[in-house]
Amino acid sequence: MALPSKLKGFNLFHNGENFAGKVPEVTLPKLTRKMEDYQAGGMSGPVKVDFGQEGIQMEWTGGGFLKSVLTQYGALKHDAVLLRFAGGYQAEDSDKYDAIEIVVRGRHMEVDAGTAKAKEDTAFKVTTVASYYKLTVNGETIIELDFVNMIENINGTDLLQALRTAIGL
């Protein structure tokens, strides 16, 4: 019987800036497919039609005031902000760690500087929406989603290669 792998520690980098000790919490991006029901004559029930990946966002909380984040607010380019989550996961029946890395490129949609109360902890909450997402496990790319370049690479298979070819890209 195996034990589950648990996050033992993590770090977040913002445009290369090391946020070690500054980010107590990250809500990792949820991956959701856009699907719609289709049912035509002669079908006894609906079939979900896959229309691709839904939008991706990463929510994270910093402690204190993060000026460098505010300098990126309102960025004009869809991929102006680079976030890199690096986590070390370990099961209690192993002495090895799995290196989990999530990279997103996008821009900050929301910055909530929280409440200002002297001598109390401050939560600086940020929602970053992404046009690019990449998940690697121990250096191996598992998922890479590049919306602008129409790439959906899942475990080494580009799901959109045939469509790009069909439309002349």
MDTraj code that builds the backbone (N, CA, C; nanometers):
import mdtraj as md
import numpy as np

residues = "MET ALA LEU PRO SER LYS LEU LYS GLY PHE ASN LEU PHE HIS ASN GLY GLU ASN PHE ALA GLY LYS VAL PRO GLU VAL THR LEU PRO LYS LEU THR ARG LYS MET GLU ASP TYR GLN ALA GLY GLY MET SER GLY PRO VAL LYS VAL ASP PHE GLY GLN GLU GLY ILE GLN MET GLU TRP THR GLY GLY GLY PHE LEU LYS SER VAL LEU THR GLN TYR GLY ALA LEU LYS HIS ASP ALA VAL LEU LEU ARG PHE ALA GLY GLY TYR GLN ALA GLU ASP SER ASP LYS TYR ASP ALA ILE GLU ILE VAL VAL ARG GLY ARG HIS MET GLU VAL ASP ALA GLY THR ALA LYS ALA LYS GLU ASP THR ALA PHE LYS VAL THR THR VAL ALA SER TYR TYR LYS LEU THR VAL ASN GLY GLU THR ILE ILE GLU LEU ASP PHE VAL ASN MET ILE GLU ASN ILE ASN GLY THR ASP LEU LEU GLN ALA LEU ARG THR ALA ILE GLY LEU".split()
xyz = np.array([
    [0.0849, -0.1187, 0.0000],
    [0.0000, 0.0000, 0.0000],
    [0.0887, 0.1240, 0.0000],
    [0.0549, 0.2208, -0.0830],
    [0.1329, 0.3440, -0.0937],
    [0.0620, 0.4585, -0.0215],
    [0.1406, 0.5519, 0.0246],
    [0.0861, 0.6716, 0.0892],
    [0.0852, 0.7874, -0.0105],
    [-0.0064, 0.8832, 0.0062],
    [-0.0160, 0.9934, -0.0892],
    [0.1021, 1.0889, -0.0788],
    [0.1292, 1.1514, -0.1893],
    [0.2342, 1.2524, -0.1972],
    [0.1773, 1.3849, -0.1464],
    [0.2485, 1.4495, -0.0557],
    [0.2029, 1.5749, 0.0051],
    [0.3024, 1.6869, -0.0231],
    [0.2505, 1.8073, -0.0377],
    [0.3351, 1.9237, -0.0585],
    [0.4103, 1.9542, 0.0708],
    [0.5425, 1.9489, 0.0645],
    [0.6252, 1.9737, 0.1831],
    [0.6813, 2.1152, 0.1851],
    [0.6858, 2.1788, 0.0696],
    [0.7346, 2.3163, 0.0615],
    [0.7208, 2.3669, -0.0807],
    [0.7139, 2.5001, -0.0953],
    [0.7038, 2.5574, -0.2284],
    [0.7637, 2.6965, -0.2309],
    [0.7803, 2.7461, -0.3511],
    [0.8256, 2.8825, -0.3723],
    [0.7541, 2.9371, -0.4944],
    [0.7390, 3.0679, -0.4992],
    [0.6789, 3.1339, -0.6139],
    [0.7747, 3.2409, -0.6635],
    [0.7893, 3.2450, -0.7957],
    [0.8744, 3.3456, -0.8596],
    [0.7843, 3.4323, -0.9475],
    [0.8046, 3.5635, -0.9432],
    [0.7259, 3.6605, -1.0197],
    [0.8217, 3.7354, -1.1104],
    [0.8147, 3.7074, -1.2413],
    [0.9076, 3.7675, -1.3379],
    [1.0525, 3.7484, -1.2943],
    [1.0818, 3.6312, -1.2424],
    [1.2170, 3.5981, -1.1996],
    [1.2498, 3.6409, -1.0573],
    [1.1685, 3.7239, -0.9966],
    [1.1920, 3.7676, -0.8591],
    [1.1510, 3.6559, -0.7639],
    [1.2404, 3.6214, -0.6735],
    [1.2184, 3.5140, -0.5781],
    [1.1286, 3.5643, -0.4650],
    [1.0127, 3.5042, -0.4488],
    [0.9196, 3.5431, -0.3435],
    [0.9269, 3.4495, -0.2223],
    [1.0402, 3.3837, -0.2022],
    [1.0570, 3.2961, -0.0854],
    [1.0288, 3.3754, 0.0420],
    [0.9447, 3.3200, 0.1271],
    [0.9097, 3.3844, 0.2528],
    [0.8021, 3.4906, 0.2401],
    [0.7573, 3.5201, 0.1184],
    [0.6591, 3.6265, 0.0975],
    [0.5212, 3.5768, 0.0554],
    [0.5099, 3.4506, 0.0148],
    [0.3832, 3.3979, -0.0366],
    [0.3433, 3.2752, 0.0450],
    [0.2465, 3.2908, 0.1359],
    [0.2049, 3.1769, 0.2177],
    [0.1064, 3.0822, 0.1495],
    [0.0409, 3.1281, 0.0399],
    [-0.0617, 3.0432, -0.0194],
    [-0.0741, 3.0683, -0.1693],
    [-0.0893, 2.9577, -0.2449],
    [-0.1124, 2.9634, -0.3891],
    [-0.2274, 2.8689, -0.4215],
    [-0.3254, 2.9194, -0.4958],
    [-0.4298, 2.8322, -0.5490],
    [-0.3881, 2.7996, -0.6910],
    [-0.3457, 2.6762, -0.7102],
    [-0.2942, 2.6346, -0.8401],
    [-0.4063, 2.6360, -0.9442],
    [-0.3721, 2.6590, -1.0709],
    [-0.4745, 2.6678, -1.1755],
    [-0.5572, 2.5411, -1.1880],
    [-0.6870, 2.5611, -1.2061],
    [-0.7795, 2.4517, -1.2321],
    [-0.7841, 2.4311, -1.3828],
    [-0.7751, 2.3066, -1.4256],
    [-0.7840, 2.2742, -1.5678],
    [-0.9249, 2.2235, -1.5957],
    [-0.9947, 2.2918, -1.6866],
    [-1.1327, 2.2582, -1.7181],
    [-1.1526, 2.2629, -1.8685],
    [-1.2133, 2.1601, -1.9232],
    [-1.2455, 2.1568, -2.0654],
    [-1.3809, 2.2228, -2.0886],
    [-1.3916, 2.2995, -2.1955],
    [-1.5196, 2.3581, -2.2360],
    [-1.5943, 2.2521, -2.3151],
    [-1.7065, 2.2062, -2.2609],
    [-1.7836, 2.1014, -2.3260],
    [-1.9306, 2.1394, -2.3298],
    [-1.9952, 2.1012, -2.4395],
    [-2.1378, 2.1272, -2.4558],
    [-2.2080, 1.9992, -2.4987],
    [-2.3318, 1.9860, -2.4545],
    [-2.4122, 1.8691, -2.4924],
    [-2.4505, 1.8759, -2.6398],
    [-2.4468, 1.7603, -2.7045],
    [-2.4977, 1.7479, -2.8412],
    [-2.5824, 1.6223, -2.8481],
    [-2.7044, 1.6398, -2.8951],
    [-2.7926, 1.5252, -2.9135],
    [-2.8758, 1.5490, -3.0390],
    [-2.8690, 1.4550, -3.1306],
    [-2.9437, 1.4644, -3.2560],
    [-3.0393, 1.3469, -3.2658],
    [-3.1199, 1.3509, -3.3700],
    [-3.2139, 1.2417, -3.3927],
    [-3.1412, 1.1087, -3.3983],
    [-3.2015, 1.0072, -3.3416],
    [-3.1423, 0.8743, -3.3409],
    [-3.0457, 0.8507, -3.2268],
    [-3.0227, 0.9533, -3.1428],
    [-2.9336, 0.9373, -3.0263],
    [-3.0203, 0.9261, -2.9019],
    [-2.9865, 0.8312, -2.8135],
    [-3.0675, 0.8113, -2.6940],
    [-3.0279, 0.9045, -2.5800],
    [-2.9192, 0.9778, -2.5970],
    [-2.8744, 1.0707, -2.4941],
    [-2.7682, 1.1630, -2.5501],
    [-2.7340, 1.2652, -2.4751],
    [-2.6362, 1.3616, -2.5247],
    [-2.4920, 1.3098, -2.5148],
    [-2.4097, 1.3634, -2.6027],
    [-2.2661, 1.3399, -2.6002],
    [-2.2006, 1.4748, -2.5734],
    [-2.1052, 1.4802, -2.4847],
    [-2.0333, 1.6046, -2.4588],
    [-1.9343, 1.6287, -2.5718],
    [-1.9454, 1.7450, -2.6364],
    [-1.8539, 1.7839, -2.7430],
    [-1.7463, 1.8727, -2.6813],
    [-1.6205, 1.8380, -2.7034],
    [-1.5063, 1.9088, -2.6457],
    [-1.4679, 2.0262, -2.7349],
    [-1.4771, 2.1473, -2.6805],
    [-1.4412, 2.2682, -2.7535],
    [-1.3104, 2.3285, -2.7027],
    [-1.2320, 2.2505, -2.6323],
    [-1.1002, 2.2980, -2.5893],
    [-1.0949, 2.3420, -2.4449],
    [-0.9846, 2.4016, -2.4120],
    [-0.9542, 2.4422, -2.2759],
    [-1.0265, 2.5703, -2.2372],
    [-1.0824, 2.5719, -2.1167],
    [-1.1381, 2.6952, -2.0594],
    [-1.0217, 2.7855, -2.0176],
    [-1.0541, 2.9072, -1.9813],
    [-0.9526, 3.0005, -1.9336],
    [-0.8831, 2.9493, -1.8079],
    [-0.7610, 2.9957, -1.7880],
    [-0.6794, 2.9506, -1.6750],
    [-0.6443, 3.0710, -1.5889],
    [-0.6539, 3.0521, -1.4587],
    [-0.6098, 3.1571, -1.3677],
    [-0.5409, 3.0967, -1.2463],
    [-0.4540, 3.1770, -1.1873],
    [-0.3803, 3.1357, -1.0680],
    [-0.4028, 3.2437, -0.9625],
    [-0.4464, 3.2013, -0.8465],
    [-0.4690, 3.2942, -0.7364],
    [-0.3625, 3.2710, -0.6309],
    [-0.3096, 3.3794, -0.5783],
    [-0.2048, 3.3644, -0.4786],
    [-0.2088, 3.4808, -0.3809],
    [-0.1570, 3.4544, -0.2633],
    [-0.1600, 3.5524, -0.1557],
    [-0.0187, 3.5818, -0.1089],
    [0.0131, 3.7084, -0.1042],
    [0.1428, 3.7518, -0.0524],
    [0.1242, 3.8145, 0.0841],
    [0.2298, 3.8124, 0.1610],
    [0.2285, 3.8807, 0.2891],
    [0.2910, 4.0175, 0.2710],
    [0.2327, 4.1177, 0.3305],
    [0.2882, 4.2522, 0.3179],
    [0.2494, 4.3182, 0.1871],
    [0.3296, 4.4132, 0.1457],
    [0.3029, 4.4938, 0.0262],
    [0.4011, 4.4540, -0.0828],
    [0.3508, 4.4173, -0.2010],
    [0.4363, 4.3694, -0.3096],
    [0.4370, 4.4703, -0.4240],
    [0.5291, 4.5664, -0.4180],
    [0.5368, 4.6738, -0.5167],
    [0.5571, 4.6209, -0.6584],
    [0.6432, 4.5203, -0.6753],
    [0.6728, 4.4701, -0.8095],
    [0.5490, 4.4128, -0.8781],
    [0.4545, 4.3631, -0.8012],
    [0.3294, 4.3128, -0.8586],
    [0.2478, 4.4297, -0.9119],
    [0.2409, 4.5374, -0.8355],
    [0.1636, 4.6536, -0.8768],
    [0.2208, 4.7184, -1.0032],
    [0.3505, 4.7087, -1.0232],
    [0.4105, 4.7673, -1.1440],
    [0.3682, 4.6919, -1.2691],
    [0.3179, 4.5700, -1.2533],
    [0.2723, 4.4896, -1.3664],
    [0.1209, 4.5006, -1.3890],
    [0.0511, 4.5670, -1.2982],
    [-0.0943, 4.5795, -1.3114],
    [-0.1270, 4.6627, -1.4355],
    [-0.2231, 4.6154, -1.5149],
    [-0.2611, 4.6859, -1.6365],
    [-0.1666, 4.6616, -1.7527],
    [-0.0840, 4.5581, -1.7423],
    [0.0095, 4.5258, -1.8508],
    [-0.0673, 4.5083, -1.9814],
    [-0.0129, 4.5611, -2.0878],
    [-0.0815, 4.5591, -2.2168],
    [-0.0678, 4.4268, -2.2905],
    [0.0414, 4.3544, -2.2689],
    [0.0626, 4.2277, -2.3383],
    [-0.0036, 4.1128, -2.2628],
    [-0.0591, 4.0169, -2.3366],
    [-0.1297, 3.9035, -2.2769],
    [-0.0391, 3.8142, -2.1928],
    [0.0922, 3.8211, -2.2153],
    [0.1867, 3.7343, -2.1437],
    [0.2947, 3.8134, -2.0707],
    [0.2588, 3.9320, -2.0225],
    [0.3563, 4.0216, -1.9612],
    [0.4110, 3.9718, -1.8279],
    [0.3350, 3.8887, -1.7590],
    [0.3754, 3.8415, -1.6263],
    [0.4099, 3.6931, -1.6336],
    [0.5221, 3.6580, -1.5762],
    [0.5650, 3.5184, -1.5663],
    [0.5610, 3.4774, -1.4197],
    [0.4821, 3.3755, -1.3898],
    [0.4796, 3.3166, -1.2555],
    [0.5313, 3.1742, -1.2650],
    [0.6145, 3.1376, -1.1689],
    [0.6643, 2.9993, -1.1638],
    [0.6497, 2.9482, -1.0218],
    [0.5661, 2.8448, -1.0089],
    [0.5465, 2.7749, -0.8823],
    [0.6386, 2.6533, -0.8825],
    [0.7183, 2.6381, -0.7790],
    [0.8051, 2.5213, -0.7645],
    [0.7720, 2.4560, -0.6309],
    [0.7216, 2.3323, -0.6385],
    [0.6814, 2.2628, -0.5173],
    [0.7538, 2.1311, -0.5010],
    [0.7806, 2.0954, -0.3783],
    [0.8407, 1.9666, -0.3459],
    [0.7377, 1.8778, -0.2778],
    [0.6980, 1.7701, -0.3446],
    [0.5984, 1.6767, -0.2922],
    [0.6682, 1.5481, -0.2499],
    [0.6268, 1.4927, -0.1356],
    [0.6872, 1.3696, -0.0849],
    [0.5813, 1.2832, -0.0172],
    [0.5912, 1.1537, -0.0404],
    [0.5061, 1.0575, 0.0301],
    [0.5794, 1.0138, 0.1565],
    [0.5061, 0.9781, 0.2579],
    [0.5655, 0.9391, 0.3858],
    [0.6314, 0.8019, 0.3813],
    [0.6164, 0.7291, 0.2724],
    [0.6835, 0.6006, 0.2592],
    [0.8012, 0.6096, 0.1614],
    [0.8517, 0.7324, 0.1392],
    [0.9628, 0.7537, 0.0469],
    [1.0553, 0.8617, 0.1014],
    [1.1830, 0.8527, 0.0671],
    [1.2762, 0.9580, 0.1058],
    [1.3041, 1.0530, -0.0111],
    [1.2340, 1.0328, -0.1222],
    [1.2523, 1.1154, -0.2416],
    [1.1427, 1.2210, -0.2512],
    [1.1774, 1.3314, -0.3161],
    [1.0823, 1.4380, -0.3442],
    [1.0541, 1.4423, -0.4938],
    [0.9311, 1.4732, -0.5279],
    [0.8958, 1.5015, -0.6663],
    [0.8951, 1.6525, -0.6840],
    [0.9666, 1.6989, -0.7861],
    [0.9708, 1.8412, -0.8181],
    [0.8560, 1.8722, -0.9131],
    [0.7601, 1.9486, -0.8650],
    [0.6450, 1.9883, -0.9446],
    [0.6608, 2.1363, -0.9772],
    [0.6559, 2.1676, -1.1058],
    [0.6704, 2.3072, -1.1479],
    [0.5523, 2.3448, -1.2359],
    [0.4931, 2.4593, -1.2054],
    [0.3865, 2.5144, -1.2877],
    [0.4281, 2.6544, -1.3291],
    [0.4297, 2.6761, -1.4595],
    [0.4645, 2.8062, -1.5150],
    [0.3417, 2.8617, -1.5843],
    [0.3076, 2.9857, -1.5529],
    [0.2009, 3.0543, -1.6248],
    [0.2537, 3.1888, -1.6741],
    [0.2070, 3.2257, -1.7926],
    [0.2339, 3.3589, -1.8461],
    [0.0985, 3.4235, -1.8688],
    [0.0850, 3.5456, -1.8251],
    [-0.0418, 3.6147, -1.8398],
    [-0.0311, 3.7566, -1.7888],
    [-0.1355, 3.7983, -1.7187],
    [-0.1354, 3.9313, -1.6573],
    [-0.2272, 3.9304, -1.5359],
    [-0.2036, 4.0261, -1.4479],
    [-0.2819, 4.0335, -1.3247],
    [-0.4195, 4.0933, -1.3544],
    [-0.5229, 4.0165, -1.3238],
    [-0.6594, 4.0624, -1.3440],
    [-0.7091, 4.1380, -1.2215],
    [-0.6659, 4.0923, -1.1038],
    [-0.7138, 4.1545, -0.9809],
    [-0.6026, 4.1576, -0.8780],
    [-0.5894, 4.2717, -0.8108],
    [-0.4970, 4.2857, -0.6993],
    [-0.5767, 4.3429, -0.5828],
    [-0.5824, 4.2678, -0.4751],
    [-0.6559, 4.3083, -0.3558],
    [-0.5545, 4.3255, -0.2434],
    [-0.5229, 4.4500, -0.2103],
    [-0.4211, 4.4782, -0.1085],
    [-0.4712, 4.4533, 0.0330],
    [-0.5956, 4.4136, 0.0476],
    [-0.6476, 4.3767, 0.1792],
    [-0.6778, 4.4966, 0.2669],
    [-0.6862, 4.4700, 0.3955],
    [-0.7145, 4.5767, 0.4914],
    [-0.5854, 4.6245, 0.5551],
    [-0.5852, 4.7493, 0.5923],
    [-0.4690, 4.8082, 0.6588],
    [-0.5020, 4.8256, 0.8065],
    [-0.4358, 4.7456, 0.8879],
    [-0.4557, 4.7543, 1.0316],
    [-0.3184, 4.7375, 1.0957],
    [-0.2775, 4.8370, 1.1708],
    [-0.1435, 4.8369, 1.2290],
    [-0.1185, 4.7118, 1.3128],
    [0.0004, 4.6566, 1.2957],
    [0.0502, 4.5433, 1.3735],
    [-0.0287, 4.4146, 1.3526],
    [-0.0971, 4.4038, 1.2371],
    [-0.1685, 4.2806, 1.2043],
    [-0.1224, 4.2326, 1.0679],
    [-0.1332, 4.1040, 1.0461],
    [-0.0905, 4.0452, 0.9200],
    [-0.1711, 4.1021, 0.8039],
    [-0.1047, 4.1199, 0.6910],
    [-0.1682, 4.1737, 0.5717],
    [-0.1726, 4.0669, 0.4637],
    [-0.2870, 4.0517, 0.4004],
    [-0.3015, 3.9564, 0.2899],
    [-0.3113, 4.0357, 0.1604],
    [-0.2141, 4.0175, 0.0725],
    [-0.2062, 4.0845, -0.0569],
    [-0.2450, 3.9801, -0.1607],
    [-0.3715, 3.9821, -0.2050],
    [-0.4237, 3.8756, -0.2913],
    [-0.4190, 3.9174, -0.4380],
    [-0.3753, 3.8225, -0.5210],
    [-0.3589, 3.8495, -0.6631],
    [-0.4243, 3.7374, -0.7436],
    [-0.4966, 3.7757, -0.8484],
    [-0.5487, 3.6800, -0.9450],
    [-0.4804, 3.7088, -1.0782],
    [-0.4095, 3.6091, -1.1284],
    [-0.3376, 3.6218, -1.2540],
    [-0.4038, 3.5307, -1.3567],
    [-0.4481, 3.5886, -1.4693],
    [-0.5082, 3.5098, -1.5764],
    [-0.3991, 3.4775, -1.6779],
    [-0.4073, 3.3570, -1.7348],
    [-0.2958, 3.3076, -1.8144],
    [-0.3348, 3.2788, -1.9589],
    [-0.2406, 3.3064, -2.0479],
    [-0.2534, 3.2642, -2.1877],
    [-0.1587, 3.1475, -2.2161],
    [-0.0763, 3.1132, -2.1158],
    [0.0187, 3.0022, -2.1286],
    [0.0261, 2.9298, -1.9953],
    [0.0333, 2.7963, -2.0010],
    [0.0416, 2.7122, -1.8813],
    [0.1306, 2.5927, -1.9128],
    [0.2180, 2.5603, -1.8195],
    [0.3035, 2.4427, -1.8368],
    [0.3225, 2.3746, -1.7012],
    [0.2973, 2.2432, -1.6987],
    [0.3146, 2.1618, -1.5784],
    [0.4234, 2.0591, -1.6058],
    [0.5265, 2.0587, -1.5220],
    [0.6310, 1.9577, -1.5340],
    [0.6440, 1.8842, -1.4018],
    [0.6751, 1.7547, -1.4124],
    [0.6980, 1.6699, -1.2960],
    [0.8370, 1.6097, -1.3123],
    [0.9251, 1.6430, -1.2191],
    [1.0638, 1.5951, -1.2234],
    [1.1289, 1.6219, -1.3595],
    [1.1026, 1.7411, -1.4139],
    [1.1625, 1.7832, -1.5397],
    [1.0916, 1.7348, -1.6649],
    [0.9904, 1.6504, -1.6515],
    [0.9163, 1.5985, -1.7666],
    [0.7886, 1.6800, -1.7872],
    [0.7712, 1.7342, -1.9072],
    [0.6507, 1.8114, -1.9376],
    [0.5308, 1.7178, -1.9484],
    [0.4309, 1.7443, -1.8663],
    [0.3084, 1.6650, -1.8658],
    [0.1983, 1.7372, -1.9443],
    [0.1839, 1.8680, -1.9195],
    [0.0827, 1.9475, -1.9882],
    [0.1438, 2.0821, -2.0268],
    [0.1214, 2.1222, -2.1517],
    [0.1605, 2.2556, -2.1971],
    [0.0460, 2.3105, -2.2820],
    [-0.0070, 2.4238, -2.2393],
    [-0.1178, 2.4891, -2.3078],
    [-0.0733, 2.6292, -2.3478],
    [-0.0719, 2.6556, -2.4770],
    [-0.0311, 2.7847, -2.5298],
    [-0.1460, 2.8333, -2.6175],
    [-0.2328, 2.9174, -2.5612],
    [-0.3539, 2.9582, -2.6309],
    [-0.3253, 3.0355, -2.7585],
    [-0.2312, 3.1278, -2.7552],
    [-0.2026, 3.2132, -2.8702],
    [-0.1462, 3.1326, -2.9873],
    [-0.0641, 3.0336, -2.9579],
    [-0.0036, 2.9526, -3.0631],
    [-0.0803, 2.8232, -3.0909],
    [-0.1978, 2.8101, -3.0297],
    [-0.2886, 2.6978, -3.0534],
    [-0.2212, 2.5633, -3.0274],
    [-0.1602, 2.5515, -2.9092],
    [-0.0921, 2.4279, -2.8706],
    [-0.1570, 2.3737, -2.7439],
    [-0.1927, 2.2459, -2.7479],
    [-0.2394, 2.1731, -2.6301],
    [-0.1616, 2.0421, -2.6271],
    [-0.0482, 2.0444, -2.5613],
    [0.0395, 1.9277, -2.5546],
    [0.0125, 1.8554, -2.4231],
    [-0.0401, 1.7331, -2.4333],
    [-0.0717, 1.6536, -2.3152],
    [0.0110, 1.5253, -2.3204],
    [0.1026, 1.5133, -2.2257],
    [0.1870, 1.3940, -2.2143],
    [0.2563, 1.3581, -2.3466],
    [0.3056, 1.4605, -2.4161],
    [0.3814, 1.4388, -2.5394],
    [0.2996, 1.4374, -2.6666],
    [0.1675, 1.4495, -2.6560],
    [0.0828, 1.4518, -2.7748],
    [0.0188, 1.5892, -2.7892],
    [0.0432, 1.6541, -2.9033],
    [-0.0168, 1.7836, -2.9302],
    [-0.1566, 1.7607, -2.9869],
    [-0.2580, 1.7859, -2.9062],
    [-0.3959, 1.7589, -2.9441],
    [-0.4457, 1.8479, -3.0580],
    [-0.3771, 1.9585, -3.0832],
    [-0.4244, 2.0518, -3.1853],
    [-0.3388, 2.0521, -3.3122],
    [-0.2409, 1.9633, -3.3216],
    [-0.1545, 1.9601, -3.4397],
    [-0.2350, 1.9401, -3.5682],
    [-0.3257, 1.8448, -3.5692],
    [-0.4048, 1.8174, -3.6892],
    [-0.4949, 1.9355, -3.7246],
    [-0.5498, 2.0031, -3.6246],
    [-0.6348, 2.1194, -3.6515],
    [-0.5520, 2.2342, -3.7068],
    [-0.4338, 2.2589, -3.6516],
    [-0.3469, 2.3637, -3.7055],
    [-0.3159, 2.3353, -3.8526],
    [-0.2871, 2.2097, -3.8831],
    [-0.2586, 2.1715, -4.0224],
    [-0.3820, 2.1941, -4.1096],
    [-0.4987, 2.1573, -4.0593],
    [-0.6228, 2.1707, -4.1367],
    [-0.6552, 2.3157, -4.1704],
    [-0.6165, 2.4078, -4.0820],
    [-0.6479, 2.5489, -4.1074],
    [-0.5276, 2.6273, -4.1610],
    [-0.4221, 2.5556, -4.1964],
    [-0.3083, 2.6178, -4.2623],
    [-0.2079, 2.6858, -4.1718],
    [-0.2018, 2.6446, -4.0496],
    [-0.1021, 2.7049, -3.9576],
    [0.0196, 2.6161, -3.9418],
])
top = md.Topology()
chain = top.add_chain()
for i, resn in enumerate(residues, 1):
    res = top.add_residue(resn, chain, resSeq=i)
    for name in ("N", "CA", "C"):
        top.add_atom(name, md.element.get_by_symbol(name[0]), res)
traj = md.Trajectory(xyz[None], top)
